[in-house]
Amino acid sequence: MGLVVHSASSFSSLYPHPPWTSSRPSRSQRSSSTKLRVCASVESRKMELLKCIQETERGLSTTPEQRASIEEALVRVEGYSGGHPISLAKLDGTWRLQYTSAPDVLILLQAAATLPFFQVGQIFQKFESHAHGDENGGIIRNIVRWSIPTFLEEQEGATLLVSAKFKLVSLRNIYLQFQEITLQDINISQELQAVIAPAILPRSFISLQILQFLRAFKAQIPVRDPGRESVGGLYYLSYLDDNVLLGRAVGGGGVFVFTRAQSLY
């Protein structure tokens, strides 16, 4: 039997990928695969964090063991920030508070838990980047929905706004300058409306004026004194993506976990 010799072209047609070589992915394929693994890992870490803060009443009823677990979960998510600067475009919008260890917020939650005549509903932060032409900052509004049962509607009887200017001072730090506190959006209960203007009687001009005044009531209290620098502080935005925002008040002021919410105003 004679020896059969194949040409190079016929051999390559028989073995398009020779067994002693490997079909290595391209650089773009390897990069895409790495990004997918990182995204999956980040989502997993975020789910762990959100699971840790469940049933903590937004931080009010955490035990020392829970706080330690939450801090560990926070640090794991924050590790994916990679030192990248905050995107103001991504920061824009409304964020709902899911957990905090900040004393000034926990005082409100504690009051609502102990006082039968006071309720605290949802708490939000709303960022408006580039407000008033500021290319490196904007306005932040801390929004607290609260109520006094029987006098105001449940959970959303009134709104407390604490407004501040913010400026990006480093890659992930913003400096806040508080401007004013506003009380607005008074929604009185049906019971109180019945007292002011009974349903069984024609509503007089005076009673209608009272109802209209209460609905339109808005009180604004400046936080700063004229001629003085307003109260401020540093806020470290430790992690941000399309649906989760993590922050730390610099100086031991507590941590915050927010999730994206629908726009309020």
trRosetta pair geometry for C-beta under 8 A, 3 or more apart (Angstrom, degrees):
i j d omega theta_ij theta_ji phi_ij phi_ji
6 10 4.6 -126 -169 87 99 116
6 11 4.7 121 117 -62 128 87
6 14 7.3 -37 -163 0 161 138
7 10 4.8 89 55 11 81 100
7 11 6.9 -146 93 -8 40 88
8 11 5.7 -58 -148 36 30 112
8 12 6.4 27 157 -18 66 106
9 12 5.9 -55 -148 36 31 108
9 13 6.6 31 153 -20 63 105
10 13 5.6 -53 -151 34 36 113
10 14 6.6 35 152 -19 66 103
11 14 5.7 -56 -153 35 34 110
11 15 6.5 -24 166 33 70 99
12 15 6.8 -78 -134 68 28 66
12 16 6.6 60 171 -104 69 48
13 16 7.2 10 -139 -66 24 80
15 18 5.0 63 142 -91 126 60
15 19 7.2 -72 -154 -19 129 75
17 21 6.6 -129 -175 81 71 99
17 23 5.5 -40 -131 -55 138 108
18 21 4.9 66 69 17 93 103
25 29 3.8 -118 179 94 111 131
25 30 5.2 141 100 -54 117 78
25 33 7.2 39 130 -11 167 137
26 29 4.7 98 52 6 75 102
26 30 7.1 -140 96 -4 40 86
27 30 5.8 -54 -147 37 32 109
27 31 6.2 33 153 -20 65 107
28 31 5.6 -52 -145 37 32 113
28 32 6.2 34 155 -20 65 105
29 32 5.8 -54 -147 36 30 111
29 33 6.3 30 154 -19 64 106
30 33 5.7 -55 -148 37 31 111
30 34 6.4 33 154 -21 65 105
31 34 5.7 -54 -149 35 31 111
31 35 6.5 31 154 -19 65 105
32 35 5.8 -54 -149 35 32 111
32 36 6.5 33 153 -20 64 104
33 36 5.8 -53 -151 33 32 112
33 37 6.6 31 153 -17 65 104
34 37 5.8 -56 -151 36 33 110
34 38 6.3 32 153 -18 67 106
35 38 5.7 -55 -146 37 32 111
35 39 6.2 34 155 -20 66 106
36 39 5.8 -53 -146 36 30 112
36 40 6.4 30 155 -18 63 106
37 40 5.8 -55 -149 37 30 111
37 41 6.3 30 153 -20 64 108
38 41 5.6 -58 -149 37 31 112
38 42 6.3 33 154 -21 67 104
38 80 7.3 140 -178 -138 99 113
39 42 5.7 -52 -146 34 31 111
39 43 6.4 30 156 -17 64 105
40 43 5.9 -55 -149 36 30 110
40 44 6.4 33 152 -21 63 107
41 44 5.6 -55 -151 35 32 114
41 45 6.4 30 153 -18 66 105
41 80 7.7 169 103 -90 101 130
42 45 5.8 -56 -149 37 32 109
42 46 6.3 32 153 -20 66 106
42 77 7.3 84 -154 -138 73 74
42 80 5.0 100 -105 -136 106 171
42 241 7.5 105 155 -48 139 158
43 46 5.7 -53 -147 36 32 112
43 47 6.4 33 154 -19 64 105
44 47 5.8 -55 -151 35 30 111
44 48 6.6 34 150 -21 63 103
45 48 5.5 -50 -152 32 35 115
45 49 6.6 36 150 -19 65 102
45 73 7.2 162 -176 -163 77 75
45 76 4.9 -147 -149 125 123 109
45 77 4.8 168 132 -83 117 73
45 80 7.1 163 56 -21 151 131
46 49 5.6 -52 -152 35 35 112
46 50 6.3 30 154 -14 68 106
46 77 5.8 89 -82 -114 64 125
46 244 5.6 -143 -138 -35 127 163
47 50 5.8 -54 -143 40 33 108
47 51 6.2 37 155 -22 64 107
48 51 5.7 -57 -150 36 28 113
48 52 6.5 33 151 -25 63 104
48 73 5.2 -154 119 -133 98 115
48 76 7.3 -12 79 78 137 143
49 52 5.6 -53 -152 29 32 113
49 53 6.7 13 158 -8 66 107
49 70 7.3 79 -149 -147 73 66
49 73 4.1 159 -95 148 71 119
49 74 6.3 101 -125 -73 122 50
49 76 7.6 -162 -60 64 104 103
49 77 5.5 -20 -40 -32 146 137
49 257 6.9 -171 153 -128 118 141
50 53 6.2 -62 -146 41 33 101
50 54 7.0 56 150 -46 62 91
50 98 7.1 -37 -126 157 82 156
50 257 7.8 175 -93 165 64 139
50 259 7.9 51 -106 -69 121 128
51 54 5.8 -32 -158 -3 37 118
52 66 7.1 149 179 -163 86 78
52 69 5.2 -161 -142 125 123 105
52 70 4.8 166 136 -92 128 69
52 73 4.8 -169 -1 2 154 159
53 56 5.2 -79 -165 22 58 131
53 59 7.5 -25 -149 -66 104 71
53 70 6.0 80 -74 -118 82 119
53 98 5.9 87 116 137 144 102
53 99 3.9 -86 -149 -61 140 145
53 257 6.0 -141 -49 60 168 156
55 61 7.8 -66 149 78 65 123
56 59 5.6 33 133 -75 116 27
56 60 7.0 146 150 41 67 56
56 61 5.7 -166 -163 63 48 76
56 62 4.8 19 -150 -70 116 87
56 66 6.3 167 -102 157 118 145
56 70 7.8 26 -67 -70 166 143
56 99 6.2 39 76 -118 133 107
57 60 4.0 -54 102 46 115 109
57 61 4.6 72 24 5 119 104
57 109 6.7 137 142 179 103 131
57 113 7.6 51 169 -81 151 131
58 97 6.2 53 -149 129 122 102
58 98 6.6 -154 -118 165 76 26
58 99 5.7 -164 -157 -102 47 40
58 100 6.4 5 162 22 87 82
58 105 7.9 -101 138 144 118 119
58 109 6.1 -154 76 -104 116 149
58 123 7.5 98 -159 29 155 124
59 62 5.8 -32 -154 -14 48 122
59 99 4.9 118 -54 -164 97 67
59 100 4.7 -105 -2 64 159 48
59 101 5.5 -145 -160 -73 134 50
59 105 7.6 54 66 102 137 115
59 106 6.2 -93 110 -90 110 102
59 109 7.3 130 70 37 84 167
60 106 6.1 155 -101 -142 68 85
60 109 4.4 -131 -78 132 123 132
60 110 6.4 170 -139 -69 110 66
60 113 6.4 148 175 -38 151 147
62 66 4.3 -137 -158 91 86 125
62 67 5.0 102 143 -59 130 84
62 70 7.0 -46 -139 -6 143 143
62 101 7.7 -55 41 -96 149 94
63 66 4.7 98 50 6 74 102
63 67 7.1 -137 93 -6 39 86
64 67 5.7 -53 -146 35 32 112
64 68 6.5 34 155 -20 64 104
65 68 5.8 -54 -152 34 31 112
65 69 6.5 29 151 -16 64 106
66 69 5.7 -56 -148 39 34 110
66 70 6.1 33 154 -20 68 107
67 70 5.7 -53 -144 37 31 112
67 71 6.3 34 155 -21 64 105
67 101 7.0 83 -134 -98 111 134
68 71 5.8 -53 -148 35 30 112
68 72 6.6 30 153 -18 63 105
69 72 5.7 -54 -151 36 32 111
69 73 6.3 30 153 -16 66 107
70 73 5.7 -56 -147 39 32 110
70 74 6.2 39 151 -25 65 105
70 99 7.0 -140 -154 159 140 153
71 74 5.5 -49 -146 32 32 116
71 75 6.5 32 156 -19 64 104
71 255 7.6 159 -103 -4 75 160
72 75 5.9 -54 -149 34 30 110
72 76 6.6 32 152 -21 63 105
73 76 5.7 -53 -150 32 33 113
73 77 6.7 28 154 -14 65 103
74 77 6.1 -62 -155 38 31 104
74 78 6.0 28 153 -19 68 112
74 238 7.6 46 171 99 99 147
74 246 6.3 151 -150 -152 93 141
74 255 6.2 -20 -130 -176 163 154
74 257 7.5 -116 -101 -76 103 109
75 78 5.5 -55 -141 40 32 114
75 79 6.5 48 154 -37 62 98
76 79 5.8 -44 -159 14 30 119
77 80 6.3 -54 -174 21 44 109
77 239 5.4 -15 133 -79 98 174
77 244 7.5 -79 -177 129 143 146
77 246 6.4 133 102 -31 125 153
78 81 5.7 -21 -173 -10 57 116
78 238 4.5 -29 -122 156 117 114
78 239 5.0 -121 -102 -46 58 113
78 246 6.3 -109 -78 94 91 150
80 239 6.9 57 65 -128 88 116
81 84 6.2 -144 168 35 67 82
81 172 7.0 29 175 -94 144 149
81 238 6.4 -116 -46 169 152 55
81 239 5.3 -121 -68 -98 106 69
81 240 7.8 63 -115 22 100 67
83 171 6.6 1 -178 143 64 163
84 171 7.3 177 131 -178 21 118
85 168 7.9 60 -170 -175 107 138
85 171 4.4 -113 -98 -151 71 75
85 172 6.9 -154 -137 -60 43 65
86 90 7.8 -136 179 62 68 105
86 91 6.1 36 167 -51 110 129
86 168 6.5 -152 59 -121 117 123
86 171 7.0 130 -6 157 75 54
86 172 5.4 119 -39 -117 102 58
86 174 7.6 -52 46 -47 161 104
86 237 5.2 56 -95 79 138 139
86 240 6.0 67 -135 22 87 148
87 90 3.9 57 91 14 116 110
87 91 6.5 173 92 -17 59 84
87 240 6.9 -157 39 106 84 132
88 91 5.2 -52 -143 35 36 117
88 92 6.8 57 154 -40 63 90
88 127 8.0 -144 -160 152 71 130
88 129 4.0 130 169 -136 108 152
88 130 7.1 109 140 -30 139 88
88 138 7.2 133 -163 -10 121 126
88 168 7.0 -96 -69 -42 113 137
89 92 6.0 -36 -162 5 32 117
89 129 6.9 -105 -76 59 36 155
90 240 6.0 124 113 144 121 117
90 241 7.4 -62 176 -157 137 23
90 242 6.9 -90 -153 -88 106 53
91 127 4.9 -59 142 106 93 163
91 129 6.2 101 76 -52 105 124
91 237 7.3 -35 -107 -142 124 162
91 240 6.2 -32 -84 -153 80 151
91 245 7.5 90 -129 -112 72 131
92 127 5.5 -124 -113 99 34 99
92 128 6.8 57 -135 -119 87 31
92 129 5.0 -86 -74 11 98 106
92 138 8.0 12 -97 67 86 175
93 126 7.2 -96 139 -143 27 67
93 127 6.5 7 41 53 41 88
93 260 6.6 6 120 -142 138 93
93 261 7.9 165 150 59 99 61
93 263 6.5 -94 -149 -83 76 86
94 124 5.5 -12 -169 -172 96 130
94 125 7.5 160 -153 84 51 42
94 126 4.8 -17 -101 -102 75 87
94 260 7.5 90 84 -165 62 57
94 261 4.6 -72 115 75 101 95
94 262 6.6 -10 66 95 133 27
94 263 5.2 154 -4 -110 125 42
94 264 5.4 129 -107 -9 152 92
95 124 6.4 143 75 -161 46 73
95 125 4.9 -13 60 60 103 89
95 126 7.4 -178 20 -79 69 40
95 127 7.6 32 -4 -5 110 99
95 245 5.1 -41 -130 33 153 137
95 258 3.6 38 162 164 119 137
95 259 6.8 152 -158 70 77 22
95 260 6.2 -50 -107 -101 69 38
95 261 6.1 138 -131 11 15 96
96 122 6.1 -49 -141 -168 104 114
96 123 7.4 110 -161 77 59 53
96 124 5.6 -39 -99 -101 53 80
96 258 6.2 145 67 -157 36 79
96 259 5.5 -25 58 62 93 78
96 260 7.7 15 13 106 87 12
96 261 4.0 99 -33 -54 101 130
97 100 6.1 -26 -166 -28 119 115
97 105 7.4 -146 -165 -162 160 149
97 122 7.6 153 41 -175 86 66
97 123 4.1 -15 27 86 133 103
97 124 6.8 -137 -10 -83 85 27
97 125 7.2 90 -57 -13 90 90
97 256 6.7 -70 -127 -159 93 99
97 257 7.5 94 -160 76 57 56
97 258 5.8 -44 -93 -99 43 80
98 257 4.8 -63 67 105 101 99
98 258 6.5 158 6 -111 89 24
98 259 5.6 58 -37 -7 128 101
99 255 7.8 -1 116 105 95 94
99 256 7.4 157 88 -156 60 37
99 257 4.1 21 50 39 96 118
100 105 4.9 17 95 76 149 147
100 106 6.9 -145 100 -53 99 84
100 254 5.7 48 177 154 89 129
100 255 6.6 -171 -142 88 54 52
100 256 5.0 0 -103 -105 96 68
100 257 7.2 -152 -64 22 56 70
101 106 7.2 2 -161 -47 32 130
101 254 4.3 -167 86 -144 69 93
101 255 5.3 37 27 35 105 80
102 105 4.5 63 80 16 105 108
102 106 6.6 174 85 -13 51 90
102 249 6.1 81 -107 2 113 138
102 253 5.7 14 -126 154 94 76
102 254 3.0 -161 -76 64 57 155
102 255 7.5 -156 -44 39 80 28
102 256 6.7 5 -23 -67 121 92
103 106 5.6 -60 -138 41 32 110
103 107 6.4 43 160 -31 66 99
103 253 7.6 -101 21 -156 88 58
103 254 6.5 -168 -8 -47 59 129
104 107 6.0 -41 -152 20 29 116
104 108 7.6 31 149 -14 55 99
104 253 7.9 -12 6 -166 108 97
105 108 5.8 -52 -164 31 42 112
105 109 6.6 34 145 -13 71 106
105 123 7.0 87 -148 -170 118 169
105 254 7.3 -150 27 104 111 165
106 109 5.4 -54 -146 42 40 111
106 110 5.9 44 153 -24 70 105
106 254 8.0 -172 -17 -110 111 153
107 110 5.7 -53 -144 37 29 112
107 111 6.4 33 154 -22 63 105
108 111 5.8 -54 -151 33 29 112
108 112 6.5 26 153 -16 63 106
108 120 5.3 105 151 -94 101 152
108 144 6.8 -83 -168 -146 161 146
108 146 7.9 -100 -169 -89 116 128
109 112 5.7 -55 -150 37 33 111
109 113 6.4 31 152 -20 65 108
109 120 6.0 -104 -97 60 52 151
110 113 5.6 -58 -147 37 32 111
110 114 6.2 7 162 -2 68 114
111 114 6.3 -72 -141 47 26 95
111 115 5.4 -7 176 7 70 121
111 118 5.6 -37 140 102 98 146
111 120 7.5 92 74 -33 91 121
112 115 6.8 -56 -108 49 20 90
112 118 5.4 -114 -102 117 58 90
112 119 5.5 73 -145 -140 108 29
112 120 4.0 -101 -57 5 152 97
112 146 7.7 -129 -88 -133 120 98
115 118 4.2 29 93 28 122 111
116 149 7.6 -66 156 37 70 131
117 148 5.7 9 169 -150 81 89
117 149 6.6 -125 -137 39 47 88
118 146 7.2 -17 -170 -174 81 113
118 147 7.9 147 -160 82 40 49
118 148 6.4 -24 -96 -101 51 70
119 146 6.2 158 89 -162 61 63
119 147 4.4 -12 62 60 113 91
119 148 7.4 -175 18 -80 86 23
119 149 6.3 88 -20 -44 122 89
119 154 7.0 -23 87 -157 169 60
119 155 6.1 -84 136 -87 132 45
119 157 7.6 98 62 8 111 118
120 123 7.3 4 167 -53 109 104
120 144 6.7 -46 -149 -174 97 105
120 145 7.5 112 -173 84 52 59
120 146 5.2 -26 -108 -106 56 89
121 144 7.8 133 58 175 73 58
121 145 3.5 -48 70 100 118 108
121 146 6.3 -154 11 -79 83 31
121 147 6.7 63 -32 -9 108 103
121 155 3.6 96 -95 -174 120 80
121 156 5.5 -1 -13 -65 173 63
122 145 5.0 35 50 28 71 125
122 155 7.5 50 -7 174 76 108
122 156 8.0 4 24 -82 95 94
123 142 7.6 -8 -173 -175 93 83
123 143 7.0 160 -159 87 47 60
123 144 5.3 -4 -112 -107 85 71
123 145 7.3 -137 -71 22 45 74
124 141 8.0 14 104 102 95 87
124 142 7.6 164 87 -158 53 41
124 143 4.2 -8 60 60 98 110
124 261 6.2 -93 -119 51 116 150
124 264 6.4 143 83 -33 168 143
125 140 6.3 -12 -171 -171 98 102
125 141 7.2 154 -158 79 48 49
125 142 5.8 -19 -103 -102 75 62
125 143 7.3 -179 -83 18 24 82
125 245 7.8 -111 67 93 127 147
125 256 7.9 51 -18 164 142 150
125 258 6.3 -68 34 -101 112 153
126 140 7.0 154 79 -157 50 51
126 141 4.4 -11 56 56 103 100
126 143 6.2 43 -8 -15 109 123
126 263 7.9 83 -130 -142 117 67
126 264 6.4 -97 -77 33 139 115
126 265 7.3 40 -159 31 170 102
127 138 6.5 82 180 88 77 132
127 139 7.6 156 -157 86 42 52
127 140 5.5 -15 -102 -104 67 80
127 166 7.7 -51 -132 42 94 143
128 131 4.4 57 118 -56 108 123
128 138 4.9 -156 97 166 59 124
128 139 4.5 -1 57 58 109 94
128 140 7.6 -167 23 -75 71 35
128 141 7.6 39 -5 -7 107 102
129 137 7.3 -151 -141 149 66 20
129 138 4.1 -133 -122 -31 27 150
130 133 7.1 -12 179 -136 74 13
130 134 6.1 -164 -137 72 34 60
130 135 6.1 23 -115 -107 90 38
130 137 7.9 130 -72 75 32 37
130 138 5.6 -11 12 -84 28 109
131 134 6.3 1 66 31 55 104
131 137 8.0 -65 43 115 81 70
131 138 4.2 95 11 -154 92 81
131 139 4.3 -22 44 -3 161 101
132 138 7.8 149 30 -135 82 53
132 139 7.5 92 0 -41 104 108
134 137 4.4 -46 142 64 133 85
134 138 5.7 -170 72 -74 117 45
134 165 7.7 122 -33 -161 168 107
134 167 7.1 -100 177 -100 135 86
136 167 5.9 40 113 -156 94 82
136 168 5.1 -115 175 44 83 98
137 165 6.6 50 144 171 132 85
137 166 5.1 -166 -161 100 101 57
137 167 3.6 -50 -77 -100 142 55
137 168 5.9 -160 -78 -2 72 70
137 174 7.2 130 -123 -148 91 105
138 165 7.6 -164 111 -152 23 64
138 166 6.2 -9 61 57 61 90
139 163 6.5 -16 -169 -165 106 99
139 164 7.3 151 -156 82 60 41
139 165 6.2 -46 -100 -106 61 53
139 166 7.2 138 -121 15 12 85
140 163 7.4 155 85 -154 49 51
140 164 5.2 -16 63 65 94 91
140 165 7.8 114 19 -150 79 8
140 166 4.9 49 -13 -20 115 128
140 174 8.0 109 -35 128 141 147
140 176 6.7 -63 46 -117 134 108
141 161 5.5 -25 -167 -158 106 103
141 162 7.3 146 -160 72 53 45
141 163 5.2 -17 -106 -101 78 75
141 164 7.9 173 -83 24 36 65
142 161 7.0 141 74 -159 55 47
142 162 4.2 -10 57 57 110 99
142 163 7.8 -151 25 -69 71 31
142 164 7.7 35 -8 3 99 105
143 159 6.3 -21 -162 -166 91 106
143 160 7.5 148 -157 79 42 54
143 161 5.7 -9 -102 -103 70 74
143 264 6.5 171 144 61 177 172
144 159 7.1 146 76 -159 49 55
144 160 4.3 -14 61 60 103 103
144 161 7.9 -165 24 -71 71 33
144 162 7.9 38 -4 -4 106 98
145 155 6.2 28 131 157 119 70
145 156 4.9 -32 -169 -108 125 68
145 158 7.7 155 -155 81 53 40
145 159 5.8 -27 -100 -102 62 74
146 157 6.7 -55 108 54 49 93
146 158 5.8 -29 70 67 79 87
146 159 7.7 144 24 -100 73 26
146 160 6.3 19 11 -6 119 111
147 152 4.5 -151 -149 93 81 114
147 153 6.3 -99 -122 84 131 47
147 154 5.9 137 115 -148 173 22
147 155 5.7 -18 -7 -8 136 9
147 156 6.6 8 -59 31 117 17
147 157 3.2 111 -118 5 85 118
147 158 6.7 150 -91 17 51 76
148 151 4.5 -4 96 53 108 118
148 152 5.1 84 46 16 71 107
148 157 6.3 -121 27 97 58 164
149 152 7.6 -66 -77 54 16 70
149 154 6.9 29 -108 -99 81 74
149 189 7.9 56 -170 -64 40 149
150 189 6.0 -123 176 39 23 164
150 191 5.6 -49 -162 69 69 149
150 192 7.3 113 148 -47 61 94
151 157 7.2 70 95 -161 75 148
151 188 6.7 -64 164 -143 59 80
151 189 6.0 144 127 8 11 114
151 191 7.8 -75 -84 77 28 108
151 192 5.4 66 -145 -61 50 138
152 157 2.4 75 142 -160 123 135
152 158 5.9 -58 -146 -23 157 91
152 186 7.0 -99 -118 -162 114 72
152 187 6.1 88 -165 79 86 66
152 188 5.9 -74 -108 -116 57 40
152 189 5.8 132 170 -35 3 88
152 192 7.7 2 -64 5 38 146
153 156 5.7 -24 98 75 113 73
153 157 4.7 170 50 -90 60 69
153 187 4.3 -30 10 114 123 114
153 188 7.3 87 -28 115 79 9
153 189 5.6 158 -71 -89 48 66
154 157 7.2 78 -21 -47 6 95
156 159 7.7 5 -161 -64 74 86
156 185 7.8 -57 171 137 86 122
156 187 6.3 19 117 39 81 143
157 186 7.2 1 158 -152 70 54
157 187 5.4 -133 -143 65 41 85
157 188 7.5 57 -156 -97 94 29
157 189 7.3 -29 -115 -51 113 84
158 183 6.4 -1 172 -168 123 89
158 184 7.5 149 -167 80 80 26
158 185 6.1 141 -150 87 44 75
158 186 5.2 2 -102 -103 95 60
158 187 7.0 -160 -65 22 50 71
159 183 7.5 152 82 -155 53 44
159 184 5.4 -30 68 73 101 73
159 185 4.1 38 11 47 114 125
160 181 7.0 -14 -171 -171 90 94
160 182 7.4 154 -159 81 44 53
160 183 5.9 -16 -104 -101 69 69
161 181 7.1 157 85 -159 56 45
161 182 4.2 -8 59 58 107 102
161 183 7.9 -163 23 -69 76 25
161 184 6.8 -2 1 23 116 109
162 178 6.6 -31 173 -143 97 111
162 180 7.9 -162 -145 99 46 38
162 181 5.4 -13 -102 -106 73 77
162 182 7.9 -169 -72 22 30 71
162 223 7.9 68 -154 -66 88 136
163 178 7.4 120 89 -157 45 62
163 179 4.8 -42 101 57 95 111
163 180 5.5 6 49 55 107 74
163 181 7.8 -171 17 -82 74 29
163 182 6.9 35 -13 -3 110 112
164 176 4.5 18 151 -169 147 99
164 177 5.8 156 -166 74 89 38
164 178 4.4 -48 -96 -98 103 50
164 179 5.8 172 -104 -1 37 83
164 232 7.6 131 -157 -116 123 74
165 176 7.3 147 78 -156 47 50
165 177 4.7 -10 57 59 96 100
165 179 6.3 86 -19 -48 83 115
166 174 4.5 20 -179 167 114 125
166 175 6.7 158 -152 75 62 43
166 176 5.3 -23 -97 -97 86 65
166 177 7.6 -178 -79 20 38 70
166 235 7.4 -49 -130 41 125 127
167 174 6.4 155 73 -158 31 76
167 175 5.2 -17 58 53 88 94
167 177 7.9 26 -1 -3 101 106
168 173 7.5 120 -157 84 55 52
168 174 5.5 -43 -93 -100 50 80
169 173 5.2 -51 64 100 92 102
169 174 6.7 132 8 -129 84 26
169 175 4.9 55 -26 -20 132 108
169 234 7.6 -82 47 -120 137 98
170 173 4.3 38 43 34 103 106
172 236 6.0 45 122 -162 98 74
172 237 5.2 -134 -175 65 83 77
172 238 6.7 79 161 -95 139 34
173 234 5.6 -19 -165 -164 113 106
173 235 7.2 141 -157 72 61 44
173 236 5.4 -31 -99 -100 76 68
173 237 7.5 -178 -90 15 23 76
173 250 7.2 20 -132 -43 113 141
174 234 7.5 148 79 -155 40 57
174 235 5.2 -23 66 65 89 97
174 237 6.5 45 -3 -19 105 111
175 232 6.1 28 172 170 89 128
175 233 7.5 -175 -152 96 62 23
175 234 5.8 -35 -102 -98 68 64
175 235 7.7 163 -98 19 19 79
176 232 5.2 174 91 -152 59 77
176 233 5.5 -9 53 56 104 67
176 234 7.6 -179 13 -89 83 14
176 235 5.7 55 -25 -12 115 119
177 229 7.6 -92 -136 179 115 80
177 230 4.6 93 -180 75 90 118
177 231 7.5 140 -154 78 52 38
177 232 4.4 -28 -94 -88 57 117
178 223 4.4 -54 122 97 106 166
178 224 7.3 156 89 -43 76 91
178 230 5.6 -154 65 159 59 116
178 231 4.9 -14 40 74 116 91
178 232 6.5 -169 0 -84 74 53
179 222 7.2 -67 164 -141 56 69
179 223 6.1 106 107 26 13 112
179 224 7.2 -44 -132 1 37 108
179 230 6.4 -20 -87 -141 45 162
180 220 5.4 11 166 -173 138 93
180 221 6.1 156 -164 78 83 43
180 222 5.1 -50 -100 -106 94 42
180 223 5.7 -149 -89 -13 31 86
181 220 7.4 155 81 -155 46 48
181 221 4.6 -14 60 60 95 102
181 223 6.3 102 -21 -67 86 93
182 218 6.7 -8 -171 -171 101 90
182 219 6.9 162 -153 85 52 51
182 220 4.9 -11 -103 -103 84 74
182 221 7.6 -171 -74 21 39 68
183 186 7.8 41 151 -60 92 97
183 217 7.6 -24 114 128 96 98
183 218 7.0 172 86 -150 58 43
183 219 4.5 7 49 52 104 99
184 217 7.3 -170 -126 101 51 61
184 218 4.3 16 -103 -116 98 89
184 219 7.6 -164 -62 29 65 55
186 214 5.3 -108 109 167 134 74
186 215 6.2 -139 77 -113 87 25
186 217 5.0 17 5 52 138 111
187 215 7.5 47 -98 -120 48 76
188 192 4.6 -98 174 80 111 130
188 193 5.8 136 107 -54 112 83
188 196 7.9 32 130 -1 158 139
188 211 7.5 -118 41 -136 138 75
188 214 5.4 14 -31 137 128 143
188 215 7.5 -89 6 -70 97 72
189 192 4.9 95 57 9 81 97
189 193 7.0 -140 98 -4 44 88
190 193 5.5 -54 -147 37 35 115
190 194 6.3 39 153 -25 66 103
191 194 5.8 -55 -154 31 29 112
191 195 6.9 28 149 -18 62 102
192 195 5.6 -51 -153 32 39 112
192 196 6.4 32 153 -14 69 105
193 196 5.8 -58 -145 41 33 106
193 197 6.3 -37 176 48 69 89
193 211 6.6 55 -128 -114 89 118
194 197 7.5 -83 -130 73 19 50
194 198 5.8 43 -174 -115 66 53
194 199 6.0 -38 -120 -16 87 94
195 198 7.6 23 -115 -69 13 74
196 207 5.5 143 150 -154 83 93
196 210 5.5 -147 -166 102 128 133
196 211 6.1 147 115 -66 144 89
197 201 7.6 -133 -177 75 62 95
197 203 4.4 25 -167 -120 131 100
197 204 7.5 -152 -121 29 100 68
197 207 3.8 125 -86 159 101 133
197 208 6.9 68 -88 -63 152 55
197 210 7.7 170 -41 62 103 113
197 211 6.3 -43 -3 -43 132 129
198 201 4.7 57 78 21 104 103
203 207 5.1 -123 -163 86 82 122
203 208 5.3 95 144 -58 117 94
203 211 8.0 -28 -163 1 136 140
204 207 4.8 93 53 10 80 100
204 208 6.9 -146 93 -3 41 88
205 208 5.9 -61 -150 40 29 110
205 209 6.2 32 152 -23 65 108
206 209 5.6 -55 -149 34 31 113
206 210 6.5 33 152 -21 64 103
207 210 5.6 -49 -150 32 34 114
207 211 6.6 33 152 -16 65 104
208 211 5.7 -53 -148 37 34 111
208 212 6.2 33 154 -18 67 108
209 212 5.7 -55 -144 39 30 111
209 213 6.2 36 155 -24 64 106
210 213 5.7 -53 -148 33 29 113
210 214 6.5 26 156 -17 63 105
211 214 6.0 -56 -150 35 30 109
211 215 6.4 26 155 -16 65 108
212 215 5.8 -57 -147 38 32 109
212 216 6.1 8 162 0 67 115
213 216 6.3 -72 -142 50 24 96
213 217 6.2 51 154 -61 64 92
214 217 5.6 -26 -148 -14 30 120
222 225 8.0 130 118 -81 119 25
223 230 5.9 67 93 -155 103 104
223 231 5.7 -93 150 29 116 109
224 228 5.9 -160 -179 83 96 90
224 229 7.1 -109 -141 128 130 24
224 230 3.6 -80 -68 -101 134 78
224 231 6.6 -162 -83 -2 81 71
225 228 4.3 36 69 27 94 128
229 232 7.4 -62 153 -3 102 116
233 249 6.6 13 138 -162 133 96
233 250 7.0 -178 169 55 89 88
233 251 7.1 -98 -157 27 111 134
233 253 7.0 68 164 -38 148 161
234 249 7.6 125 88 -167 61 52
234 250 3.7 -14 90 36 111 136
234 251 7.1 116 50 -12 100 103
235 247 5.8 -3 177 -173 97 123
235 248 7.6 158 -164 79 54 42
235 249 5.9 -30 -110 -107 72 58
235 250 6.8 -130 -78 -3 20 89
236 247 6.5 150 82 -161 52 66
236 248 4.5 -16 63 62 108 92
236 249 7.7 -166 21 -81 80 8
236 250 5.5 100 -24 -60 104 94
237 240 5.8 9 162 -41 116 118
237 245 7.0 -48 -150 -166 100 94
237 246 7.4 118 -169 82 54 55
237 247 5.3 -31 -106 -102 54 88
238 246 4.8 -58 68 106 96 105
238 247 6.4 162 10 -109 84 26
238 248 5.6 52 -31 -5 123 105
239 244 6.7 -12 119 116 110 103
239 245 7.2 171 92 -151 68 32
239 246 4.0 34 44 35 99 115
240 244 7.5 -166 -135 95 32 61
240 245 5.3 17 -111 -115 79 75
240 246 7.5 -134 -59 31 54 67
241 244 5.6 25 46 47 94 83
242 260 6.8 -31 147 -40 57 150
243 259 6.0 3 166 -158 79 80
243 260 4.6 -87 -132 7 57 118
244 257 7.6 -29 -161 -165 95 81
244 258 7.2 142 -161 83 47 60
244 259 6.0 -25 -100 -106 61 66
244 260 7.5 -73 -49 -20 31 84
245 256 7.8 -14 114 113 88 103
245 257 7.9 147 83 -161 56 36
245 258 4.2 -14 63 65 100 111
245 259 7.7 -172 22 -80 77 20
245 260 7.8 107 -13 -63 100 67
246 255 7.3 -14 -171 -174 89 99
246 256 6.9 157 -157 84 44 65
246 257 6.0 -8 -107 -106 77 63
246 258 7.6 -166 -73 27 33 75
247 255 7.1 159 88 -160 49 55
247 256 4.4 -5 60 54 94 112
247 258 7.4 24 4 0 106 112
248 253 7.7 127 169 63 58 83
248 254 7.5 -162 -147 103 58 35
248 255 5.2 -23 -101 -106 77 72
248 256 7.4 -163 -73 18 33 79
249 252 7.6 -35 95 85 92 24
249 253 2.7 -67 107 80 130 120
249 254 5.4 30 28 50 117 68
249 255 7.8 -135 13 -74 75 29
249 256 7.6 79 -28 -19 87 108
250 253 7.0 17 54 16 27 110
261 264 7.7 24 114 -46 118 93
